[in-house]
Amino acid sequence: MALAAERMDDLTVWWRTQNAEVVEHITAGNERACSLVLYHEDDVLVFMWRKGADPSLFLKHPGWRFGESAGTATVEIAVGQASEAPGGGIAQLVAVDYRDWIKARLDPPMAKILPSERDIEIGFPQGQASQVSFPIDPARMHGVRRGVRRCKNALGIQD
C-alpha cells in the first residue's frame, strides 16, 4: 500500500493494495481525474471522479459481448449484504465501443456506492447477462476512502 502518493509520468498512485488502487490520471478528454479501480479475477470496476462532472462507473467483464456499436442496458448495483443497502438501485449503463465494457454517469454521491461491508454486485435483470461481484476486504476500506479523499482534494473535487 502506498503511504504517500507516488508519481509515474501522468499517473499518481494515491493508494494501492492487492486487487484495488486509487489513481490520479489524465482522461481521453485531457481532463485530470481520480479513479478507484477494483479487480476481481478478469473483471475490472472503475469509479471515476472529474471536477465539474457527475461521477462515472466503468465495468469490464470478458464474458459480455455487446457488439461493436453503443447501446443501453439496465443493471442493478447492490452494495454490501442486500440490494437495499445504501447506493443500491437501478442505473442505465451504456455499452461502449469495447465489446466487454459498460459505463454510466452516476447521480448519487459516490460515497453511498462505495462498499461499507463485503462487496459490490452488478447484475442484469431477467438474466440478460451474467452477474459480476467485487468482494472487498472491510479492513482495507479505510485506506480506500482515504486514498479517494486525498486524490479528489488534490484536484479540487467536492462531494
Number of C-alpha atoms within 10 A of each C-alpha: 13 14 11 12 18 13 12 9 7 9 16 18 22 27 24 19 13 10 15 20 22 30 25 25 19 15 12 7 6 8 10 16 19 32 25 24 19 21 18 16 9 9 17 19 25 20 23 24 25 20 15 9 12 16 20 17 20 19 20 19 19 11 12 15 13 20 13 12 10 13 13 14 15 14 20 17 21 24 25 21 14 12 16 12 17 16 20 19 14 16 15 15 21 19 24 19 14 14 18 18 21 24 19 19 17 18 11 11 12 17 13 13 20 21 23 20 16 15 19 26 21 19 19 16 13 6 8 12 15 12 14 19 18 20 17 21 13 14 10 13 16 11 20 20 16 14 26 25 17 19 26 21 13 11 15 12 17 11 11
